[in-house]
Amino acid sequence: MPAARSPALAAPMSKYLFRRILILIPALLGISLVLFTILALAPGDPFEELATNPNVPPEVRMNLRAQFGLDDPIAVRYVRWVTAMVKGDWGFSFTSRINVSTLIMQRLPTTLFVLGTAQLLALLVALPIGVYSAVRPYSIFDQLVTTFAFIGFSLPTFFTGLLFILFFSIYLDWLPFIYRADISATGWRWAWEMARQAIMPIAVLGLFQGASMTRFVRSAVLEVIRLDYVNTARSKGLSERMTILKHVVRNALIPVVTLVALQIPGIFTGAVITEQIFRVPGIGSLLISAILSNDTPVVMSITFVFAALVLLFNLIADVVYCWLDPRISYR
């Protein structure tokens, strides 16, 4: 069984983190350059509505484009954008007429609540079911879990979301299918209404993630449970439950932790569709509306944040994996 790392390895870990963070800087610059170039060359004009409005003179539209530097070369616009981002200025939303950072912070708590609860639900479903399925391989329970897991991660979230709406909202009339941020109730009534409207989007995302995670937990436990040290623990008289919990599950969770860290950015991208289905006022629905209205500063900021999350959680996964498994060195 892997032992904990000693404090003497703190210095190599610090050097490893420092080196990885230095690598992240050119990676982020390259990603931002590609994203900015694609969005700059994409068709569409954020002031297109002004061009079709006969009450707005063409000079007004041209002045606005000049004011925001939309007619400058792409290289000049990119340098200006990077400089502003470093200073904490994420730009100005052409549609909402407010700063992009303010707009994102208004939507971020809702997204974090839905996604965080969905990830917690996925873990609560995947860990016990995956472990028990591995302990009883090829049993009826294992076959049922395998079947439902395959069905769960084979169905896209938009299809599952529509099924939930049809069954729980239209047929049974139990849950609202539109997520409202302006609930007028207070106290326990407000908490109850928030819980009712959050059940379906959380369940759709959580069960989708939990289905794929269940298969991974099962495979990890099956791989560890056959190792020699597990048989040694049994031969010393340790109970089966203690053997599974203390020696099998603990080591099997090493790759699972990595999977969870790498899945978190994917949850953000999957939430784009789910938030549209249930009208959740989060980052995903903001991204879709910004794309439809050619609101380039908002699209650029959100996509850049998603890309940064992918790199960040890749780094977290590597660090956690090395910390849990002492056989892996920081190099």
Secondary structure, 3 states (H helix, E strand, C coil): CCCCCCHHHHHHHHHHHHHHHHHHHHHHHHHHHHHHHHHHHCCCCCCHHHHHCCCCCHHHHHHHHHHCCCCCCHHHHHHHHHHHHHCCCCCECCCCCCEHHHHHHHHHHHHHHHHHHHHHHHHHHHHHHHHHHHHCCCCHHHHHHHHHHHHHHHCCHHHHHHHHHHHHHHHCCCCCCCCCCCCCCCHHHHHHHHHHHHHHHHHHHHHHHHHHHHHHHHHHHHHHHCCHHHHHHHHCCCCHHHHHHHHHHHHHHHHHHHHHHHHHHHHHHHHHHHHHHHCCCCHHHHHHHHHHCCCHHHHHHHHHHHHHHHHHHHHHHHHHHHHHCCCCCCC
